[in-house]
């Protein structure tokens, strides 16, 4: 099966190198359009009674800078290997990661989602919620989960 529109979810995990490998295996020597997506949670101050506005703004700026660096790093890794027929787009979203990934994939006609999983299971997985599990259960397109 050939996938031309591939959404690749990137986060701060140690799985990014494996996600890059999986993306290369699927997109190599094909005219694919890869969309690298990083989602920033907006609730960075949840649980804190009062946070000064300028502190919150500086935290959000730092998180956005880290997101940009992360996605740019993965983009450059992919560009060194992929053929010229492959295009790479970067997208930064804010909100609940699973819902943002699913909405973007549906709205932009993605044919495959590649996402990492930290392997949470049991009570910990249920309590923390697994983004990859939610995405795999609710996606209208195939999902490749990288462990």
C-alpha positions as CSV (number, residue, x, y, z in Angstrom):
1,X,0.0,0.0,0.0
2,X,1.4,3.4,-0.9
3,X,0.8,6.4,1.3
4,X,1.3,9.8,-0.2
5,X,0.1,12.0,2.7
6,X,1.7,11.0,5.9
7,X,1.3,12.8,9.2
8,X,4.2,12.2,11.6
9,X,3.6,13.2,15.2
10,X,6.8,14.3,17.0
11,X,7.2,15.0,20.7
12,X,10.1,15.2,23.2
13,X,10.4,11.4,23.6
14,X,13.4,9.2,22.9
15,X,11.3,7.5,20.2
16,X,11.9,10.3,17.7
17,X,14.8,8.4,16.1
18,X,12.6,5.3,15.7
19,X,9.8,7.4,14.3
20,X,12.2,8.9,11.7
21,X,13.3,5.4,10.7
22,X,9.7,4.3,10.2
23,X,9.0,7.4,8.2
24,X,12.0,6.8,6.0
25,X,11.0,3.2,5.4
26,X,7.6,4.2,4.3
27,X,8.4,7.4,2.3
28,X,11.8,6.5,0.8
29,X,11.8,6.6,-3.0
30,X,8.2,7.7,-3.2
31,X,6.6,11.0,-4.0
32,X,5.2,11.6,-0.5
33,X,4.0,14.6,1.4
34,X,5.1,14.4,5.0
35,X,3.6,16.6,7.6
36,X,5.6,16.8,10.9
37,X,3.2,17.8,13.7
38,X,4.1,18.8,17.2
39,X,1.3,19.6,19.7
40,X,1.8,21.9,22.6
41,X,-0.5,21.5,25.5
42,X,-2.1,24.8,26.5
43,X,-2.7,23.9,30.1
44,X,1.0,24.5,31.3
45,X,-0.2,26.2,34.5
46,X,-2.9,23.7,35.4
47,X,-3.1,23.3,39.2
48,X,-1.3,26.6,40.0
49,X,-3.5,29.1,41.8
50,X,-2.0,32.2,40.3
51,X,0.6,32.6,37.7
52,X,1.8,36.1,36.6
53,X,0.9,36.9,33.0
54,X,4.5,37.7,32.0
55,X,5.8,34.4,33.5
56,X,3.1,32.4,31.7
57,X,4.1,34.2,28.4
58,X,7.8,33.4,28.9
59,X,7.0,29.7,29.6
60,X,4.8,29.5,26.5
61,X,7.5,31.2,24.4
62,X,10.1,28.7,25.7
63,X,7.8,25.7,24.9
64,X,7.2,27.1,21.4
65,X,10.9,27.5,20.8
66,X,11.6,24.0,21.9
67,X,8.8,22.7,19.7
68,X,10.3,24.6,16.7
69,X,13.8,23.2,17.3
70,X,12.5,19.7,17.7
71,X,10.5,19.7,14.5
72,X,13.3,21.4,12.6
73,X,15.8,18.8,13.7
74,X,13.5,15.9,12.5
75,X,12.9,17.8,9.3
76,X,16.6,18.1,8.6
77,X,17.2,14.4,9.4
78,X,14.5,13.4,6.9
79,X,15.6,15.9,4.2
80,X,19.2,14.4,4.2
81,X,17.8,11.0,3.1
82,X,14.5,11.5,1.2
83,X,14.3,12.0,-2.5
84,X,13.5,15.3,-4.1
85,X,10.0,14.2,-4.9
86,X,9.1,14.1,-1.2
87,X,7.9,17.3,0.4
88,X,8.0,18.0,4.1
89,X,5.7,20.5,5.9
90,X,5.9,21.4,9.6
91,X,2.9,22.2,11.7
92,X,2.6,23.4,15.3
93,X,-0.7,22.9,17.1
94,X,-2.0,23.8,20.5
95,X,-4.4,21.8,22.7
96,X,-5.1,18.2,23.5
97,X,-2.5,16.2,21.5
98,X,-4.8,13.3,20.4
99,X,-7.6,15.5,19.4
100,X,-5.4,18.0,17.5
101,X,-3.6,15.2,15.6
102,X,-7.0,13.5,14.7
103,X,-8.6,16.8,13.6
104,X,-5.6,17.8,11.5
105,X,-5.4,14.4,9.9
106,X,-9.1,14.4,9.0
107,X,-9.2,18.0,7.8
108,X,-6.1,17.6,5.6
109,X,-6.9,14.1,4.2
110,X,-3.9,12.4,5.7
111,X,-3.6,8.7,4.6
112,X,-1.3,7.5,7.4
113,X,-0.4,8.7,10.9
114,X,2.9,7.7,12.4
115,X,3.1,8.2,16.2
116,X,5.2,6.9,19.1
117,X,4.1,5.1,22.2
118,X,6.0,5.1,25.5
119,X,4.4,1.8,26.3
120,X,2.3,2.9,29.3
121,X,-0.1,0.1,30.3
122,X,-2.4,-0.9,33.1
123,X,-3.5,1.7,35.6
124,X,-0.7,4.1,34.6
125,X,-1.9,4.0,31.0
126,X,-5.5,4.5,31.9
127,X,-4.8,7.3,34.4
128,X,-2.4,9.2,32.2
129,X,-4.2,8.5,29.0
130,X,-2.3,7.4,25.9
131,X,-2.2,9.7,23.0
132,X,-1.2,6.9,20.6
133,X,-4.1,4.7,21.9
134,X,-6.7,7.5,21.5
135,X,-5.4,8.3,18.0
136,X,-5.3,4.6,16.9
137,X,-8.9,4.1,18.2
138,X,-10.4,7.2,16.7
139,X,-8.5,7.7,13.5
140,X,-10.3,7.4,10.2
141,X,-6.9,6.5,8.5
142,X,-4.3,3.8,9.3
143,X,-2.0,4.5,12.3
144,X,1.5,3.1,12.7
145,X,2.5,3.1,16.4
146,X,6.3,3.0,17.0
147,X,7.5,1.5,20.2
